Amino acid sequence: MRLGRVVGSVVATRKHDRLVGHKLLIVRQLKPGPDGNLIPSAGSSEFCVAVDLVGAGTGELVLYTSGSSARNSSSEAHDSPIDEAIIGIVDQTDCDTNEVR
């Protein structure tokens, strides 16, 4: 699982039948910073499009997963062409700043 912030959405008028009814959201991956706050992660997987399985919205902090875990996280989307799925909305985080460097 990864932490991320929803920064936007994708509209697809045509998509796989098993994805009909699911929102597609743009998620920016986050990581703990030196002060314990979450900061954007740098790298090639910094942004992704994820299927929303929990009703998340723009600006929310979310848990998301990838690969077979994403495909298996919803019975409706099982065996669908999903690589990323939002599986939780985060209420609070707490990072030990002695561990984050």
Beta strands, then each sheet from edge to edge (+ up, - down):
strand 1: 2-10
strand 2: 23-32
strand 3: 38-40
strand 4: 47-52
strand 5: 61-66
strand 6: 84-89
sheet 1: 3+ 2- 1+ 5- 6+ 4+
end
